[in-house]
Amino acid sequence: MSPDLPPVAPSVTAELVGALSPRLRKRLDAGVTKLLARPVTRDGATVRIAVDDETDVVLHAPGGAVTGADAIRCGCLLAPDCLHRAAAASAAPVADAAPAQDPGENMDAPDGTAETETAGPVAQPGGDTEPETITPAQHAAARAVFDAAAAVLEAGTDGAGAVLQAELLHAAHTARLAGLPRASAAAVSVVTGVRAARAADPGYRLAGLADALAAVLGVAHGLPYATGPDLAELRGTVRRPYRPDGSLRLYGVFSEPVLTATGYAGAVTWTADADGRLYTVSDVAPGGPTRASGAADRAVRIGDTALTHRELSRAGLAVSGATVSPDGRLGAGAGVRAVRASGAAWRDDPLDRLWAVPAAEQVTRALSGAQDLLFLEVTLTGTVRGATGDCLLADCAGVPLRLATAHDDPALPCRDNLRLLAAATGSRLRIVARLVPGPRPRALLLATEHPTDPAARVDLGLDRLQHADLPPGALAAPPATAGTGDGAPLHLLRRRVHQAVPGGRRVLTLAGNTPGDAARLRGHGLATAADLLDDLHAAAADRTRDTFGRLLPADTGRFARSWLAAAVYTDAVEQALCAHAWGAAGEEAMPART
């Protein structure tokens, strides 16, 4: 996947790949690889790929994304039925669905057509609302998404080439047209993750793709059985509805860079009002590490203010005519007015109240599906080297916490800043981090107080620390080696769930079932995990033969359902272990959960 190419709508890729002959389909993956190595030039909304000295593939993206098959043209003799157009679409990032709109902005979809959706229950003549059930078209679309995602899981990322990706994109487009935006978005996320894996993208994470596969399979599997509010949740919404919120007095908290595997980059600045409610101002568009690293000095897009993201993270904002989405995103419609105002230090009102909430309570809130930011006061105690790199060790009210970088791209200062902070052992700092659910307390470090100036703060993805910023005599100790024990051996099941993502069914078939793993899980009281592990291996090995001894087509549905059950169980238990780790070791008890 090339970030130099404009995003292409899922329907376009599906259409171009679907039009290929069987012979060309077999050559598509090789065509994508070849095209990715060719030079790319951009002239405004037109991107040109030099196939050879005489032939170019041209992509037109006037709105930032390619939304029609006729916007990809090739100059070869076989065009428009050539391999190059489909290869270009398969090599480009996948365009997101229509972005969230707020009042005052253009409400048309990127292709120029107005987009509406009726996802809620229908009011009856008597005034009552009957629980709505899924329509036949939505049932068929959900089934198509499940089957396409199951085929990707069956093959694994190693075998899920451009053809399987296009089939999942086609299912995503069908789901979107049927009024299932959540399933559509989840399917697109899987495709972008698969492409990142196959391209060895530095930002690719196996756990992230496993979560995306579980999400799309879970939504598609649950839709046919859902009614009422559960159905509305699984359907999702195309846009975040913005609502008027009057006048707001906001205080900057921090900024973080955005750099996604789908080819989008920018920055998000977090602010808070006097009651501690969080609001965000974002600037995300197609781009790569360069755009992300320069986002801090780009003006925020709200009202007439000329504040940059770096300035807003330390200043304040007075907004009138504000519009706000349910997740706290501030709208930038024509009726919004905003002017610069004074900010507040983290240890002063009103921002001080963000750190007054006990850590265990914040973790409970994050695990319940709310925003996943943690506002913690920690003491740095050292570093540890694990499988995913070095982490800072910190003490948070008695909880031993590991702090990792939010981004590994060398264009961003995250990892360099973490190495410097490792020398500030003993420093007590307020930090902002993002929770990483797991059996050990772990979070991604986003911002921190300055090591020697509590009145200042550092956005670790945008600002760059220097040795002069550290306490006198600071010297980083060699990182310790992380222990391998997780207490409850849930990793025995999680490992098989993750192994299936890159290698597909065949990896679990070759690995075979290890009775010792199941016995160990049962010995730790995880009988359900042991049963799920046995079922996953049985599903992977379930290949029947015809009367002549030939293998029949695999039951991808059964394998996908077994894998999904194991993934959902693992996630649920890890969240429970995470809540216990944060609550049991700290001074505050975990709030009761119903």
KOLGURO-652201 format. One line per 10 residues: number of its first residue (from 1); for each residue x, y, z of C-alpha. Coordinates in Angstrom, 3 decimals. Example, Ala and Ser with C-alpha at 12.3 -4.5 7.8 and 13.67 -1.06 7.14 Angstrom:
KOLGURO-652201
1	12.300 -4.500 7.800  13.670 -1.060 7.140
end
This chain:
KOLGURO-652201
1	0.000 0.000 0.000  1.477 3.322 -1.086  0.744 6.542 0.854  1.805 8.448 -2.258  -1.413 7.395 -3.999  -4.811 8.967 -3.272  -7.321 6.833 -1.351  -9.625 4.772 -3.561  -13.247 4.000 -2.683  -13.910 0.306 -1.894
11	-16.478 0.064 -4.677  -13.926 1.201 -7.260  -11.356 -1.430 -6.300  -14.026 -4.130 -6.199  -15.340 -3.123 -9.629  -11.928 -3.071 -11.312  -10.766 -6.360 -9.806  -14.107 -8.008 -10.508  -13.815 -7.092 -14.195  -10.504 -8.931 -14.611
21	-10.338 -12.242 -16.402  -9.331 -15.313 -14.350  -5.887 -15.212 -15.993  -5.290 -11.599 -14.994  -6.561 -12.219 -11.469  -3.764 -14.728 -10.971  -1.261 -12.043 -11.966  -2.786 -9.244 -9.883  -0.580 -9.581 -6.774  2.549 -9.526 -8.902
31	1.152 -6.503 -10.729  0.580 -4.650 -7.469  4.130 -5.373 -6.300  5.541 -4.139 -9.607  3.435 -0.982 -9.569  4.486 -0.111 -6.017  8.092 0.036 -7.204  7.361 2.508 -10.011  7.818 6.303 -9.645  4.806 8.406 -8.683
41	4.263 12.099 -9.453  1.482 14.384 -8.263  0.061 17.459 -9.941  -2.801 18.882 -7.886  -5.603 16.319 -7.789  -3.923 14.111 -10.428  -1.462 11.352 -9.552  0.556 9.642 -12.265  2.287 6.244 -12.010  4.925 5.502 -14.647
51	4.325 1.855 -15.627  7.196 2.100 -18.124  8.838 4.731 -20.276  5.769 5.088 -22.488  2.798 4.129 -20.303  1.249 5.862 -17.308  -1.618 5.048 -14.982  -3.432 8.245 -14.016  -5.628 8.628 -10.905  -7.927 11.645 -10.588
61	-8.973 12.538 -7.034  -10.512 16.040 -7.137  -12.107 15.592 -3.702  -9.076 13.904 -2.166  -10.222 10.375 -3.036  -10.929 8.341 -6.172  -14.674 7.675 -6.185  -15.294 6.261 -9.662  -13.682 3.605 -11.854  -13.430 6.060 -14.744
71	-11.147 8.222 -12.570  -8.377 5.612 -13.025  -7.081 5.538 -16.577  -4.238 3.658 -18.238  -2.405 4.373 -21.469  -1.527 0.779 -22.364  -2.945 -1.041 -25.389  -5.180 -3.336 -23.294  -6.920 -0.501 -21.451  -9.518 -0.233 -20.042
81	-9.494 -4.017 -19.483  -5.857 -4.107 -18.397  -4.256 -5.249 -15.175  -2.735 -1.845 -14.396  -5.962 -0.071 -13.349  -6.910 -2.811 -10.874  -3.342 -2.978 -9.576  -3.287 0.796 -8.984  -6.561 0.653 -7.054  -5.288 -2.310 -5.006
91	-2.022 -0.510 -4.214  -3.715 2.674 -2.987  -5.085 3.294 0.521  -8.769 2.557 1.017  -10.917 5.674 1.147  -12.967 6.093 4.291  -16.721 6.460 4.155  -18.217 9.954 4.021  -16.679 11.968 6.855  -18.677 13.233 9.771
101	-20.434 16.497 8.973  -21.517 19.266 11.254  -24.124 21.946 10.669  -22.883 24.524 8.195  -20.741 22.083 6.204  -21.598 20.464 2.865  -23.764 17.464 3.584  -23.084 15.662 0.317  -21.078 12.492 0.096  -17.678 12.621 -1.628
111	-19.191 11.421 -4.888  -21.566 14.378 -4.923  -24.702 12.460 -3.962  -26.621 13.246 -0.827  -26.453 10.405 1.635  -29.197 9.458 4.045  -29.780 6.499 6.270  -32.695 5.237 8.289  -31.137 3.023 10.913  -33.518 3.608 13.786
121	-36.846 2.029 14.698  -39.919 3.164 12.767  -42.629 5.097 14.593  -46.068 3.471 14.376  -49.353 5.375 13.818  -50.306 4.978 17.454  -47.129 6.721 18.556  -45.408 3.550 19.806  -42.089 2.342 18.477  -41.852 -1.315 17.540
131	-38.527 -3.130 17.791  -37.121 -3.216 14.280  -35.630 -6.317 12.729  -33.018 -6.647 10.048  -34.191 -6.349 6.440  -33.569 -9.098 3.853  -31.068 -6.872 2.033  -29.173 -6.205 5.261  -29.237 -9.916 6.123  -27.694 -10.751 2.757
141	-25.110 -7.960 3.088  -24.102 -9.101 6.592  -23.728 -12.662 5.320  -21.547 -11.459 2.449  -19.302 -9.524 4.837  -18.971 -12.525 7.143  -18.130 -14.898 4.291  -15.576 -12.519 2.770  -13.917 -11.857 6.128  -13.925 -15.594 6.888
151	-12.148 -16.216 3.576  -9.452 -13.685 4.553  -9.017 -15.411 7.934  -8.907 -18.805 6.210  -6.042 -17.655 3.982  -4.287 -15.450 6.533  -2.506 -12.270 5.559  0.136 -14.326 3.733  -2.513 -15.697 1.365  -5.047 -12.857 1.304
161	-3.971 -11.202 -1.924  -5.629 -8.454 -3.912  -8.491 -10.692 -5.108  -9.621 -11.669 -1.601  -9.182 -8.065 -0.500  -11.370 -6.871 -3.376  -14.080 -9.372 -2.436  -14.113 -8.016 1.110  -14.207 -4.447 -0.231  -17.143 -5.393 -2.452
171	-18.929 -6.802 0.595  -18.119 -3.594 2.481  -19.639 -1.490 -0.303  -22.746 -3.690 -0.387  -23.118 -3.358 3.382  -22.838 0.416 3.178  -25.535 0.584 0.518  -27.738 -1.673 2.666  -27.468 0.704 5.635  -24.805 -1.196 7.623
181	-22.027 1.392 8.001  -20.455 -0.295 11.002  -19.949 -3.575 9.157  -18.691 -1.676 6.133  -16.140 0.316 8.126  -14.973 -2.796 9.976  -14.425 -4.628 6.681  -12.399 -1.725 5.281  -10.256 -1.728 8.442  -9.412 -5.389 7.852
191	-8.351 -4.714 4.262  -6.089 -1.844 5.293  -4.588 -4.019 8.017  -3.974 -6.893 5.606  -2.277 -4.535 3.149  -0.092 -3.110 5.906  0.906 -6.625 6.952  1.747 -7.727 3.412  3.766 -4.545 2.805  5.703 -4.926 6.093
201	4.483 -1.470 7.113  6.305 -0.293 10.283  2.962 0.762 11.723  1.421 -2.703 11.351  0.471 -4.488 14.562  -0.687 -8.096 14.624  -2.917 -7.484 17.628  -4.602 -4.587 15.836  -5.465 -6.706 12.789  -6.700 -9.508 15.040
211	-9.009 -7.017 16.773  -10.231 -5.736 13.388  -11.010 -9.265 12.185  -12.853 -10.048 15.407  -14.820 -6.796 15.052  -15.996 -7.423 11.486  -16.821 -11.081 12.119  -18.606 -10.230 15.359  -20.741 -7.487 13.812  -21.613 -9.520 10.717
221	-22.411 -12.616 12.781  -24.560 -10.727 15.277  -26.667 -8.667 12.845  -29.110 -11.412 11.767  -30.042 -12.114 15.386  -30.307 -8.553 16.703  -33.447 -6.455 17.206  -34.278 -3.034 18.601  -31.425 -1.133 20.278  -28.964 -3.990 19.718
231	-29.668 -3.870 15.990  -29.236 -0.095 15.890  -25.857 -0.426 17.607  -24.653 -3.128 15.208  -25.855 -1.157 12.204  -23.937 1.935 13.286  -24.221 5.392 11.787  -22.654 6.938 8.721  -21.909 10.263 10.399  -21.453 11.447 13.908
241	-24.436 13.730 14.450  -23.358 17.163 15.621  -25.579 19.055 18.028  -25.521 22.723 19.040  -23.730 23.251 22.330  -23.891 27.032 22.769  -20.828 28.769 24.159  -17.802 26.877 25.466  -14.766 27.936 27.467  -12.039 25.409 26.755
251	-8.553 24.826 28.134  -5.830 23.061 26.123  -4.587 19.775 27.593  -2.251 18.234 24.967  -1.864 17.409 21.268  -1.004 14.097 19.649  -0.034 13.181 16.094  -2.214 10.930 13.953  -0.519 8.491 11.576  -2.610 5.610 10.260
261	-1.904 2.617 8.034  -4.700 3.817 5.736  -2.667 6.788 4.524  -4.059 9.532 6.773  -2.045 11.837 9.011  -2.405 14.990 11.069  -2.990 15.975 14.669  -5.679 15.981 17.339  -5.684 18.518 20.165  -7.515 17.642 23.363
271	-9.196 20.361 25.414  -11.385 20.368 28.511  -14.089 22.623 29.897  -14.477 23.768 33.498  -16.325 20.537 34.400  -13.594 18.270 33.028  -15.464 17.210 29.884  -13.074 16.566 27.000  -13.359 18.035 23.502  -11.143 17.484 20.462
281	-10.089 19.604 17.507  -8.681 17.509 14.668  -6.860 18.087 11.420  -6.503 14.750 9.621  -6.145 14.342 5.862  -4.389 12.053 3.366  -0.654 12.119 4.047  2.254 10.393 5.709  4.844 10.931 8.459  5.828 14.349 7.121
291	2.295 15.678 7.527  2.010 14.151 10.999  5.303 15.634 12.183  4.378 19.094 10.900  0.824 19.085 12.209  1.730 20.805 15.467  2.428 24.063 13.668  -0.674 23.988 11.478  -3.573 26.280 12.421  -6.601 24.608 13.999
301	-9.717 24.547 11.852  -12.359 26.154 14.036  -13.758 29.650 13.804  -11.413 32.504 12.921  -8.677 31.630 15.381  -5.094 31.513 14.119  -3.897 29.231 16.923  -1.763 26.264 15.935  -2.263 22.859 17.518  0.910 23.361 19.557
311	-0.358 26.708 20.852  -3.879 25.487 21.591  -2.552 22.567 23.647  -1.185 25.139 26.117  -3.676 27.988 25.660  -7.460 28.279 25.806  -10.359 28.839 23.450  -13.651 30.687 23.776  -16.188 29.242 21.328  -19.664 30.540 20.468
321	-22.194 28.736 18.309  -20.330 25.501 19.027  -21.422 22.195 17.532  -20.224 18.979 19.157  -20.426 15.323 18.150  -21.270 12.656 20.779  -17.581 11.764 21.087  -16.633 15.389 21.826  -15.359 16.438 18.411  -15.833 20.152 17.806
331	-17.465 21.115 14.524  -16.058 23.769 12.221  -19.246 24.988 10.559  -19.778 28.477 9.196  -21.693 29.576 12.301  -18.897 28.700 14.747  -16.865 31.544 16.231  -13.697 31.025 18.274  -11.083 33.340 19.813  -7.953 32.698 21.818
341	-8.248 32.728 25.608  -5.942 32.035 28.524  -4.965 28.455 29.288  -4.335 26.625 32.533  -1.496 24.532 33.948  -2.148 20.874 34.637  -1.913 21.464 38.390  -4.319 24.430 38.332  -8.098 24.527 38.066  -9.926 23.368 36.076
351	-7.464 20.857 34.565  -6.332 19.647 37.985  -9.627 17.749 38.372  -8.686 15.430 35.481  -5.949 13.951 37.683  -8.198 13.853 40.767  -10.108 10.808 39.461  -8.600 7.554 40.869  -6.683 5.510 38.295  -8.834 2.433 38.832
361	-11.971 4.444 38.129  -10.443 5.840 34.942  -9.560 2.309 33.782  -13.104 1.127 34.462  -14.416 4.005 32.357  -12.049 3.169 29.507  -12.908 -0.542 29.533  -16.617 0.295 29.415  -16.173 1.834 25.974  -15.745 5.494 26.912
371	-12.656 7.514 25.943  -9.475 5.628 26.767  -7.259 8.438 28.056  -5.712 8.107 31.510  -4.591 11.106 33.586  -2.050 9.702 36.020  0.563 10.862 38.500  3.534 8.504 38.409  7.075 8.074 39.656  9.528 6.825 37.027
381	11.380 3.735 38.281  13.368 2.427 35.298  13.002 0.678 31.956  12.232 -2.841 30.816  12.874 -4.545 27.491  10.015 -6.622 26.117  8.966 -8.249 22.866  7.576 -4.960 21.505  10.528 -2.784 22.532  11.623 -0.829 25.578
391	9.053 0.484 28.060  9.312 2.949 30.904  8.557 1.516 34.314  6.571 3.695 36.673  4.767 3.492 39.975  1.188 4.808 39.964  -0.210 4.788 43.503  1.249 1.330 44.071  0.430 -0.009 40.611  3.560 -1.091 38.647
401	2.914 0.490 35.241  4.604 0.037 31.868  4.610 3.023 29.511  5.261 2.428 25.801  5.474 4.737 22.791  2.302 5.599 20.876  4.121 5.667 17.487  7.259 3.901 16.278  7.773 5.871 13.080  11.235 7.490 13.174
411	9.804 10.731 11.745  8.093 11.305 15.093  10.008 11.930 18.338  8.090 9.417 20.478  10.808 6.790 20.863  13.652 9.292 21.309  11.651 11.066 24.015  11.008 7.774 25.805  14.733 6.985 25.843  15.518 10.384 27.364
421	12.814 10.051 30.009  14.392 6.731 31.025  17.223 8.794 32.502  14.820 10.738 34.748  14.374 7.855 37.196  12.841 9.030 40.441  11.001 11.958 38.874  7.367 12.328 39.887  5.328 13.526 36.932  1.786 13.958 35.798
431	1.212 12.210 32.478  -1.489 11.580 29.899  -1.559 8.049 28.496  -3.823 5.752 26.517  -4.872 2.477 28.148  -3.662 -0.796 26.627  -5.886 -3.581 28.051  -3.913 -6.571 29.259  -3.027 -8.672 32.298  -0.337 -6.148 33.291
441	-1.010 -2.402 33.719  0.202 -0.889 30.458  -0.434 2.371 28.597  0.869 4.422 25.672  2.582 7.602 26.841  1.190 10.687 25.063  2.189 13.721 27.139  4.037 14.479 30.353  5.041 17.277 32.638  8.476 18.660 31.874
451	11.064 16.713 33.940  12.484 19.885 35.520  9.669 22.437 35.108  6.262 21.302 36.437  4.593 24.358 34.907  5.533 23.178 31.401  4.492 20.045 29.551  5.702 17.988 26.628  3.588 16.449 23.866  5.740 13.383 23.265
461	4.617 12.835 19.673  5.222 16.433 18.583  7.782 18.035 20.918  11.366 16.846 21.189  13.129 16.618 24.552  16.833 17.436 24.882  19.436 16.238 27.397  19.346 19.744 28.897  15.702 19.151 29.862  16.652 16.307 32.232
471	17.523 16.663 35.920  21.244 17.241 36.624  23.224 14.013 36.627  20.436 12.018 35.018  21.705 8.769 33.542  19.614 5.961 32.079  20.219 2.511 33.551  20.316 -0.523 31.222  16.787 -1.863 30.665  15.799 -4.937 32.620
481	14.490 -8.021 30.846  10.736 -8.468 31.013  9.412 -11.539 32.729  7.511 -14.076 30.661  4.842 -15.122 33.132  1.353 -13.606 32.824  -0.083 -15.355 35.880  -3.088 -17.046 34.317  -1.727 -18.651 31.111  -4.260 -16.999 28.826
491	-1.449 -16.455 26.325  -1.767 -20.114 25.325  -5.121 -19.313 23.710  -4.212 -15.798 22.616  -1.139 -17.149 20.795  -3.277 -19.471 18.644  -5.748 -16.668 17.915  -2.916 -14.446 16.723  -1.136 -17.222 14.808  -4.185 -17.714 12.603
501	-4.151 -14.075 11.438  -0.937 -14.177 9.368  -0.920 -17.897 8.578  -4.594 -18.787 8.309  -6.107 -22.188 9.014  -3.069 -24.127 7.775  -0.847 -22.791 10.573  -3.119 -24.221 13.250  -3.429 -27.459 11.281  0.339 -27.849 11.124
511	0.780 -26.827 14.745  -1.740 -29.426 15.831  -3.429 -29.516 19.208  -1.179 -29.573 22.216  -2.943 -31.440 25.032  -0.535 -29.919 27.500  -1.772 -26.397 26.706  -5.394 -27.317 27.365  -4.427 -29.160 30.531  -2.474 -26.153 31.775
521	-5.432 -23.844 31.125  -7.759 -26.191 33.035  -5.224 -26.402 35.847  -5.512 -22.622 36.282  -9.305 -22.718 36.318  -9.684 -21.621 32.690  -11.813 -24.550 31.547  -13.691 -22.451 28.986  -10.391 -21.316 27.451  -9.283 -24.948 27.215
531	-12.533 -25.957 25.503  -12.223 -23.066 23.046  -8.629 -24.052 22.269  -9.679 -27.644 21.572  -12.551 -26.459 19.377  -10.283 -24.086 17.437  -7.846 -26.862 16.617  -10.691 -29.227 15.723  -12.189 -26.635 13.363  -8.796 -26.051 11.738
541	-8.299 -29.778 11.157  -11.859 -30.419 9.926  -11.320 -31.253 6.251  -13.521 -33.964 4.757  -12.834 -35.948 1.574  -15.027 -37.281 -1.198  -15.294 -40.938 -2.181  -12.112 -40.630 -4.235  -10.108 -39.268 -1.317  -9.969 -35.717 -2.589
551	-10.253 -32.858 -0.116  -13.587 -31.056 -0.245  -13.750 -27.250 0.118  -13.092 -26.167 3.678  -15.903 -24.983 5.929  -14.604 -21.462 6.366  -17.678 -20.514 8.383  -17.043 -23.043 11.123  -13.381 -22.094 11.436  -14.269 -18.386 11.538
561	-16.894 -18.932 14.243  -14.482 -20.987 16.376  -11.772 -18.369 15.959  -14.225 -15.559 16.776  -15.370 -17.311 19.959  -11.763 -17.688 21.097  -10.957 -14.065 20.238  -14.013 -12.658 22.044  -13.341 -14.788 25.122  -9.679 -13.789 25.212
571	-10.568 -10.118 24.957  -13.169 -10.364 27.721  -10.837 -12.180 30.107  -7.966 -9.801 29.354  -10.207 -6.844 30.175  -11.191 -8.483 33.456  -7.531 -9.157 34.267  -6.700 -5.572 33.333  -9.346 -4.187 35.685  -8.098 -6.472 38.457
581	-4.460 -5.490 37.909  -5.215 -1.782 38.160  -7.600 -2.140 41.097  -6.063 -4.839 43.260  -2.570 -3.363 43.366  -3.664 0.233 43.946  -5.018 1.936 46.997  -8.500 2.363 45.548  -10.727 -0.659 45.131  -12.261 -1.329 41.760
591	-15.839 -0.018 41.567  -18.477 -2.700 41.433  -19.596 -3.622 37.916  -22.991 -4.963 37.036
end
